[in-house]
Amino acid sequence: MRRRSSFIAILPIVPALAVTACLTARGPSSHTFTIEAPEPKAASNAGGLIVGVARVEVAPEYSGEALVYQTGEHEVIRDPYARFAAPPSALLATAIRGYLANADFIGDVVSLESGLRPQIAVETSAVRLAGILRTTESSSVMTIRFRVLRSGSGPATEMFRKTYSATSENRRATSRAVVDGWNRALAEIMSDFESDLRTSLAAAGLLSGEPEPEPAAMTIQSPEGD
């Protein structure tokens, strides 16, 4: 089977200045934004799992610090006046660790680069991180793929992998509105991912107080006449 390759053109900055200037408060001043982690919970779950989160891999077209807006099916522009405070891979990793640390079934979240051996490892890829531009409104689109691995004495085994997408509709076509929309989209994605993660861990018997399910009992019918 032949695979179709997709191509996204990065439009030249000069023709896009009118659009990006409009997005950044209609002026050439510089704006810096972040992907926000949630407020930390009051207390940790002492009996919860230790989860390791690797650095987030971001698709090349979205990996730079400049915000990216999609203007056509295969066309995007980079905003010369609005950028992330750090590479999006680092911001997303910090935010995702924050969301997982707040989950009531997780005891601690560590970096896989820390040298500690977690019980569960989460690998993350940001497939899409784009703003969709319209005349007076905008949309913030985020697509993230998670892969969950179970650590043990031998090689890690995959528990599940799944891709999540969320779109936030914004009332304004500004860079701040787009970033606020990405933060809402991430909160929605993390809520869905945490629900799936809890279900997968419970099915594997890894959650405290939730034993691994036993195989269904086999029913044997007696021969007729007994």
Beta strands, then each sheet from edge to edge (+ up, - down):
strand 1: 9-10
strand 2: 31-33
strand 3: 49-53
strand 4: 57-58
strand 5: 66-72
strand 6: 75-84
strand 7: 106-111
strand 8: 120-133
strand 9: 138-150
strand 10: 157-170
sheet 1: 1+ 6+ 2+
sheet 2: 1+ 6+ 5- 8- 3- 7-
sheet 3: 1+ 6+ 5- 8- 4-
sheet 4: 1+ 6+ 5- 8- 9+ 10-
end
